[in-house]
Amino acid sequence: MSKSLSQVPGKSELLSVQLLIKPYINTTPILTCKTFNSLLDTSIFFKCENFQKGGAFKFRGASHAISCLDSLDAKKGVCTHSSGNHAQALALAARLRGIQAHIVMPNTSSKVKIEAVKGYGGKITFCNPTLAAREETLSQVQQETGAIFIHPFNDYNIIAGQATACMELIAEHPDLDFIIAPVGGGGLLSGTILATKYFSPSTKVIAAEPEQANDAFQSFNLGKFVPSLNPKTIADGLLTSLGDKTWPIIKNGVSIVLTAKEDTIISAMKLIWERMKIVVEPSGVLPLAVMMENESFFRNKKVGLILSGGNVDLNRLPWLSSQPNSR
Amino acid sequence: MSKSLSQVPGKSELLSVQLLIKPYINTTPILTCKTFNSLLDTSIFFKCENFQKGGAFKFRGASHAISCLDSLDAKKGVCTHSSGNHAQALALAARLRGIQAHIVMPNTSSKVKIEAVKGYGGKITFCNPTLAAREETLSQVQQETGAIFIHPFNDYNIIAGQATACMELIAEHPDLDFIIAPVGGGGLLSGTILATKYFSPSTKVIAAEPEQANDAFQSFNLGKFVPSLNPKTIADGLLTSLGDKTWPIIKNGVSIVLTAKEDTIISAMKLIWERMKIVVEPSGVLPLAVMMENESFFRNKKVGLILSGGNVDLNRLPWLSSQPNSR
């Protein structure tokens, strides 16, 4: 059991978390690609969290949060609401500790994510795709089971776990000008900010967000929290609002929030698949998409990109707008 | 310049070729995947030639063949006919030596392969998709340009280059029970047979072929060369017949030829994309497909699979049978 974090984790705490979860997670590869370096006249290092267990960085935070439970709490099981990747991650991490995960998922979740949660032994309760419905359903599940709630992002244990992706990137490339992470609820971005602040303070952190789900962009530029209202983007991992633990870290730690149009997100995704031969989900390509929309800003820079995940429904690819006869 | 090979390469010749081309090629990763190990109750090592330069193992052979040209021949440029991957590989290898590649491609080649050849500076001449049309068109191109013909597979320089993929696999995993390579013209398979014979003689080599393009299967089982006649398979890299240099190596060196149905090839491809988050083309998944159709044969074995390439037209994925509105 690890010590649960009740405030913003410090440098030594992140190092402890990294040591603690290292045996359970994949140290993911960092890839380069001549096509993109020459296309954007820059030097890009892709931190491939699509190769993380469960298919996304979320497994880092989930592993840490579950390792923080004492044995009494662990017996009660864990529960959460998630549009997908945190759900898979928590189900897998719970199974590895031998405890039950109860997952509340919006009934609009992609089939591949639902199947994966089931495959990892998670018990799913479906709800309508609104935050209110999620929270209400979760509350019912908690009352019925007594399971401990593990928030997808607004939790210092989760944030510390997500920070380890950036720590691995910095350990290999300590001289990056920028690190770009996608932002939804802000767990990965907050972890990236803390890791960069402690281990590579000269590197600037940039947040990447869909133009059509730009609540972090608005919040950052107005200097006050703006919730996400009915966002519509194919980047289904980036629909949520920031939390009261992630927003203060982001407000003070991010250098700029850049947005990308849906068409650019789709082009970036297809280009990565074609040229790098790796499967990355729409949310995961946001960092590349914002680079493609801001070429001159990044020219001749060394840039680390966090490709956050690779869980895609292969029957519904965004560059194919109509796919009637899939099997 | 390297010594051109006029007969079946020996052990020391393969070692020389490996040293010679090492600076130009990618030493590709060898991945494992718990999903497949548990699904098939076996231990699989995926040699990922989809991460090779040009997107397929073909770059190994092309690099070697081009390095064998003396400076006088090199000035004339090179030419070939290819349904795609050899074309890309030769164009890229030629450009890296600063010489011109002339490529005869069937007019049915996938757009992504055509674009890639153009991107590498290759000059394309299109022809009808028959062997006769390919050879006739190539002959015209040769007469007009004086370029040196580099055969896609029926050439000992090419075979020796392709052997290096298996040499890298054996160097990491010297105790495999089986190595499975796909077979089209037989360049990769012949190289795999030679590398295994010299560097891991207790490992058996298995050829994997589409049931609907089973000329190697027929040839092997009848003990005499059978040409490929109007094959119809989504594995577009495996349409060609064996050659008079590859067939004798295969006849004596392969342990068994296994075939897979089209549906299995498609399932294997989709599963690899979903679970391993890597892009592999239909021809490249044949080794996994034959394992899926012969589970008991491979149970509890250590198996090396050569994932030969990852050049796929992302607008035409085989599990989506109708894609009218791609962009």
Chai-1 contact restraints between the chains, C-beta under 6 A:
chainA,res_idxA,chainB,res_idxB,connection_type,confidence,min_distance_angstrom,max_distance_angstrom,comment,restraint_id
A,N50,B,K277,contact,1.0,0.0,6.0,A-B,restraint_1
A,F51,B,K277,contact,1.0,0.0,6.0,A-B,restraint_2
A,K270,B,L314,contact,1.0,0.0,6.0,A-B,restraint_3
A,W273,B,V279,contact,1.0,0.0,6.0,A-B,restraint_4
A,W273,B,L314,contact,1.0,0.0,6.0,A-B,restraint_5
A,K277,B,N50,contact,1.0,0.0,6.0,A-B,restraint_6
A,K277,B,F51,contact,1.0,0.0,6.0,A-B,restraint_7
A,K277,B,V279,contact,1.0,0.0,6.0,A-B,restraint_8
A,K277,B,G310,contact,1.0,0.0,6.0,A-B,restraint_9
A,I278,B,I278,contact,1.0,0.0,6.0,A-B,restraint_10
A,V279,B,W273,contact,1.0,0.0,6.0,A-B,restraint_11
A,V279,B,K277,contact,1.0,0.0,6.0,A-B,restraint_12
A,G310,B,K277,contact,1.0,0.0,6.0,A-B,restraint_13
A,L314,B,K270,contact,1.0,0.0,6.0,A-B,restraint_14
A,L314,B,W273,contact,1.0,0.0,6.0,A-B,restraint_15
A,W319,B,R327,contact,1.0,0.0,6.0,A-B,restraint_16
A,L320,B,Q323,contact,1.0,0.0,6.0,A-B,restraint_17
A,L320,B,S326,contact,1.0,0.0,6.0,A-B,restraint_18
A,S321,B,N325,contact,1.0,0.0,6.0,A-B,restraint_19
A,S322,B,P324,contact,1.0,0.0,6.0,A-B,restraint_20
A,S322,B,N325,contact,1.0,0.0,6.0,A-B,restraint_21
A,Q323,B,L320,contact,1.0,0.0,6.0,A-B,restraint_22
A,P324,B,S322,contact,1.0,0.0,6.0,A-B,restraint_23
A,N325,B,S321,contact,1.0,0.0,6.0,A-B,restraint_24
A,N325,B,S322,contact,1.0,0.0,6.0,A-B,restraint_25
A,S326,B,L320,contact,1.0,0.0,6.0,A-B,restraint_26
A,R327,B,W319,contact,1.0,0.0,6.0,A-B,restraint_27
